[in-house]
Amino acid sequence: MASGSRAAHEHQQHQPQSLATSNQRGHHNTESVSKAIAQYTVDARLHAVFEQSGESGKSFDYSQSVRTPTESVPEQQITAYLTKIQRGGHIQPFGCMIAVDEPSFRVIAYSENAREMLGITPQAVPSLEKPEVLATGTDVRNLFTPSSAIMLQKAFGAREITLLNPVWIHSKNSGKPFYAILHRIDVGIVIDLEPARTEDPALSIAGAVQSQKLAVRAISQLQSLPGGDIQLLCDTVVQSVRDLAGYDRVMVYKFHEDEHGEVVAESKRPDLEPYIGLHYPATDIPQASRFLFRQNRVRMIVDCHATPVQIIQDEGLVSPLCLVGSTLRAPHGCHAQYMANMGSIASLAMAVIINGNEEEGLGGRNSMRLWGLVVCHHTSARCIPFPLRYACEFLMQAFGLQLNMELQLASQLSEKRVLRTQTLLCDMLLRDSPTGIVTQSPSIMDLVKCDGAALYYQGKYYPLGVTPTEAQIKDIVEWLLAFHGDSTGLSTDSLADAGYPGAASLGDAVRGMAVAYITKKDFLFWFRSHTAKEIKWGGAKHHPKDKDDGQRMHPRSSFKAFLEVVKSRSLPWENGEMDAIHSLQLILRDSFRDAEASNSKAVVHSEIEELELQGVDELSSVAREMVRLIETATAPIFAVDVDGHINGWNAKVAELTSLSVEEAMGKSLVHDLVYKEYQETVDKLVYHALQGEEDKNVEIKLKTFGSENDKKAIYVVVNACSSKDYTNNIVGVCFVGQDVTGQKVMMDKFINVQGDYKAIIHSPNPLIPPIFVSDENTCCLEWNTATEKLTGWSREEIIGKMLVGEVFGSCCRLKGTDALTKFMITLHHAIGGQDTDKLPFSFFDRNGKYVQALLTANKRVNLEGQIVGAFCFLQIASPELQQALKVQRQQERSRFSRMKELAYICQEVKSPLSGIRFVNSLLEATDLTEDQKQFLETSAACEKQIVKILSDVDLESFEDGSMELEKTEFSLGSVINAVVSQVMLLLRERNLQLIRDIPEEIKTLAVCGDQARIQQVLAEFLLNMVHYAPSAEGWVEIHVHPSLKQISDGLTIVCTEFRMVCPGEGLPPELVQDMFHSSRWTTQEGLGLSLCRKILKLMDGEVQYIRESERCYFLIILELPIPRRGSKSVN
């Protein structure tokens, strides 16, 4: 459905994954590469079939592509396929193309329509002037006006030539204007020429800037969306792109882990058929096309019916011209036919690139991943100019950045959910037998997405949800022991493909399975049904008049092909899910072993030895797991021995430095790997750590060992940790770091610039920071002395250049397109009147030195107050900044220490609470008076309240309203008793009298709600009143006034008003401020009051604090339903 589309699929054998290997992430990476290679083979086979079907491809049997099994494909066929895609030798006719040898400017290739478009045709009337000709060997500069030739020559000298696009040039013969879009290839420079719509370069620049402004407006809209909603983000971007580019239909395609695609968002013309929810096979968008999207992120097809134009090239060229980066590359015939079948004549496809990881990237410091595409369709021919496409590309980069943050947030929330579930499951194991994880809630089904789960423990079967029968599970266990006995578990999305002979008897209900071995006889299973049951697409329903046949390439055929494939398999198991299962597996192993030990009455010596060996195995397993985590961590980690020689070097630091593990081992960290100016710092780090003093957050500068062009410094902020052996002797130092090369987070108060702009810019004062000024079209107007010194580029060289692309991009190289996008957004925001403060901004100066700064951009106004550009200055790190960062680190260490204390308290208080609970249970079994029973009930209520408070580890749920409230029946009297009991000791200590004004009927009134939360709220407010009441013969009063309210459906509500009163001034003003107004509390009491107010709000209650002349009080109003079976009379 995008560039190079064709609908087809192969039947691939999916081998089951091992649950825990020595390097699980490496295994995922290898598997991903293998899938990609296999997909290339299938794509090549289908390409050959299509090519053999005739020039039009009409005899290409679409449906056969689903049924055809995987066949071996000759290497020549794969080469021919890739050549056809990347070096097809044809372009689209809406522009023309010229390829040039870079040093000599001689033409080495050109499209057949170039002469006509440039006006270079044979003259009917002889002329005295020698006519220009276009042929191989022609100097390309002679084809354009002198000023255009100068611009081309200047562009050819740029390091990053694509950042100067488009270059505005005119044909020498016809005078017609063109957008020249340049890029380098293996044999020279390709110039794509697209006719421009105006002859005024100034208007073209203004038009390009206007397109950028529209993109920035759309980007601002994306950035203003609430977080945590990826669907809303996708829905917004399709509407923004449609408003910007004007196509009939705009869609977001998402590529799933198994490479198949899905339309997840759509904005379209009302009369068009919807594609939202459409799934299509991986082969619809071949791997070769996906590779092209990583190189050239925007792809426009103007008219799928247009006849492609051939490229004529120099006979001396060994291979056809590479068109990977060309904006004019012709579509493959298969894709053109697909577009025509679906009624889409024109299209615009844009890559959505996000940050990858070590599993997805095949190398390189900044591994990027193609998450999906934003695709536009039009029912008639459509061509949008390059500046508008460039603006759309900026929008896609911003969308990718925003999407990446949302995906990271979703991943963190998922990890938090998994961790919370694991904690609850672990708590069950501590309190109950291992079978509690399948018999109680939450269960193991809540850990990962599945249709069923089961525990096979000591020969007994405990199923949950959709699972095999007991006989079938025993057969699966026998198969596992026979064929995967040496493994610790496996996962597969197709039991049939994994080789299980009884897969057919399980039916569609059980297609995929993940299993974790707890012991050699005990297993944990998760099951998934076939994928097709979860897939729905409205467009899949045929209209009665539709005449599509199964062979035509069409979205409906793609959907059918996808369903044909997935009906025999489940959704694949994601890496994060397998990590969660593996973590639970380790916990369960310990738990099951403890359970077996506690049930044993006598253990012989051999059994003890076996248990010790098992313990050693478990320790080895944990040790291997720790080594794996270190080796595959996304943070650079390395270690040295006591002599300072490398003895540990993980994959991330190897990637950053281009120095393999084998090459790094034995090298001196100080003398071989660190820059000279940092050697003293690193030497001190090693010395301190060997003495047991561990330094943190220290910046070091590492060398790189790639090619000469790639040797750039790597900045890493490290924590140095002492490495100890089993006898607790220090044997080396381990460094855990963070790569800050791309951006250094700086925090400091920057210089407050005031006064006249011109005076500041031209002042020789060394305190004046680097300053540059932009006009409303982002052209550079000023470039002060400090900026000259910082960048190495003189004012004369920079003035008049475009700040986005030419200055910052080509002259001062930025790291990646994301940095350029952020700079463009910042500049346009300032021009639009929106100032930006302290944006991290990094670039390479003229000599290749990496500069890190903070960018501030403000609007620039004229005397009439009109915005005429932007005023920008850079702040470089200073000693004051370093001091501020040091103070910040100390504060962070202090906060971390407090967090550890809190975590310790929350953990350790559970044991005495368990003891209290046990004693209470013993007391309940004895003969008690009514008063004693009431005391015991109050004690149990307070104990339950403590447990509820200890579970409040996620305070964000208070803020966003996601905290879950219980709804149980309880007596209001028991709540009041529990609340009063919590203040009695303080009342006695302060010699205060408690006055109760509580109606008798309220003490036995039954209501529904969260008892522990209501206790917590009321106790907090009452405790504060007791704490701040005057102690000299003082008093505190609690007054309760209930009233009934009848709801229309027969439900009765008791509206209860609580007043907690004390004489005098009451609470300090800052405490009240913390409670009601401050988002950042300053006291612990203020935090408690603030959180209780939010809990009350979640229960639809309210609280007021009222101060009168001689007294003050809390007024709490809470409405609670009365159970339907009846209600007591309340006056």
Salt bridges, closest charged atoms under 4 A:
GLU10 OE1 - HIS9 ND1 3.90
ASP43 OD1 - ARG6 NH2 3.52
GLU51 OE2 - HIS332 NE2 3.77
GLU102 OE2 - ARG184 NH2 2.98
GLU132 OE2 - LYS172 NZ 3.84
ASP139 OD2 - ARG141 NH2 2.92
ASP186 OD2 - ARG87 NH2 3.45
GLU194 OE2 - ARG389 NH2 2.62
ASP248 OD2 - ARG269 NH1 3.27
ASP248 OD1 - HIS378 ND1 3.36
ASP258 OD1 - HIS260 ND1 2.74
GLU259 OE1 - ARG290 NH1 2.80
GLU262 OE1 - HIS256 NE2 2.71
GLU262 OE2 - HIS279 NE2 3.50
GLU266 OE2 - ARG249 NH1 2.54
ASP271 OD1 - ARG269 NE 2.74
GLU273 OE2 - ARG556 NH2 3.12
GLU358 OE2 - ARG25 NE 3.78
GLU359 OE2 - ARG25 NH1 2.64
GLU360 OE2 - ARG369 NE 3.02
ASP427 OD2 - ARG431 NE 3.03
ASP432 OD2 - ARG431 NH1 3.91
ASP451 OD1 - LYS533 NZ 3.48
GLU470 OE2 - LYS474 NZ 3.88
ASP493 OD1 - HIS14 ND1 3.58
ASP493 OD1 - ARG569 NH1 3.16
ASP497 OD2 - ARG569 NH2 2.39
ASP508 OD1 - ARG511 NH2 2.50
GLU534 OE1 - LYS449 NZ 3.40
GLU534 OE2 - LYS533 NZ 3.85
ASP546 OD2 - HIS542 ND1 3.89
ASP546 OD2 - ARG556 NH2 2.81
ASP548 OD1 - ARG552 NH1 2.67
ASP548 OD2 - HIS554 ND1 3.79
ASP548 OD2 - ARG556 NH1 2.72
GLU564 OE2 - LYS567 NZ 3.71
GLU577 OE2 - ARG528 NH2 2.73
ASP590 OD1 - ARG593 NH2 3.05
GLU609 OE2 - HIS605 NE2 3.04
GLU618 OE2 - ARG589 NH1 3.58
GLU625 OE1 - HIS582 NE2 3.17
GLU625 OE2 - ARG628 NH2 2.64
GLU655 OE2 - LYS652 NZ 3.65
GLU677 OE2 - LYS701 NZ 2.99
GLU680 OE2 - LYS684 NZ 3.74
ASP695 OD2 - HIS688 ND1 2.94
GLU699 OE1 - LYS744 NZ 2.55
GLU708 OE2 - LYS711 NZ 3.37
GLU782 OE2 - LYS758 NZ 2.80
GLU782 OE1 - ARG795 NH2 2.86
GLU797 OE1 - ARG846 NH1 2.72
GLU901 OE1 - ARG898 NE 3.74
GLU930 OE2 - LYS933 NZ 3.93
GLU943 OE2 - ARG917 NE 3.33
ASP952 OD1 - ARG1013 NH2 2.55
ASP954 OD2 - ARG420 NH2 3.18
GLU956 OE1 - LYS416 NZ 3.89
GLU959 OE2 - LYS1094 NZ 2.62
GLU966 OE1 - LYS944 NZ 3.95
GLU966 OE2 - LYS948 NZ 3.70
GLU969 OE2 - ARG1125 NH2 2.05
ASP997 OD2 - HIS1039 ND1 2.52
GLU1000 OE2 - LYS1003 NZ 3.25
ASP1010 OD1 - LYS948 NZ 3.16
ASP1049 OD2 - ARG1124 NH2 3.85
GLU1057 OE2 - ARG1059 NE 3.12
GLU1108 OE1 - ARG1111 NE 3.09
GLU1119 OE2 - LYS1045 NZ 2.60
